[in-house]
Amino acid sequence: MLRKVCAVAVASVLAAGCLTACGSSKNTGPLTLDQIKENGKLTVATEAAYEPFEYMDVRS
């Protein structure tokens, strides 16, 4: 029983840490087009090795 309680407690702490790490004090929601234009750049991340959603065509 103690093992289950500890596992739930650890999972809760990790979930709370992930949620707070993704937060931002400047933005309360998604960026608008005007905000993106003001910043001058848009950063996008992807996992190119995760088929079929993303892939890399390495043929020359």
N, C-alpha and C positions, 0 to 999 in steps of 0.2 A: 504494500500500500504506500509506503514511504517513497519507494522508487517511482511510482506513478505521480505522486504529488510533486516530487522534484522535477520530473520530466515536464509536467504541465507548467511549473514555475519557470523553468529554463526557457521553454518555448514562448511563454508570455513575455519574458524579458527580451528575448531576441526579436520577437515581432514588434514590440514597442520601440526597440532601438532602430529597426529598419524603417518604421513609419516616421520617426522623428528625424532620421538621417536624410530622408527624401524631402523634408519640408524646407521651405524658404521663407524668410521673413519679409522679403520684398514683394513677392507675387502671391496673390491669394487664389489664383486659378491659372488656366492656360494662357499663354501669351497671345496677345492680339496681333494682327498684321502690323498695326502702327508701332507696337512695342518692338517687334522684330526689326522693322525698318529703322527704328531709332537706335537699336543696338548695333545694327550693321552686319550681323551674322546670325546664322541659324546652325546649331550643332545637332547632328543626328548620329545615333549609334545603332549598330546592327550586328547580328551574328551571321556572317556570310556563309558559315559552314552548316547552317541549319536548313537543310532541304526539306520540303520543296518551297518554303516561303522565301528563302534567300539563297543565292548561289553565286559562284564566281565562274565566269567563262574564261578559262586560262588558255584557250586556243589562240595562236598567233596568226 
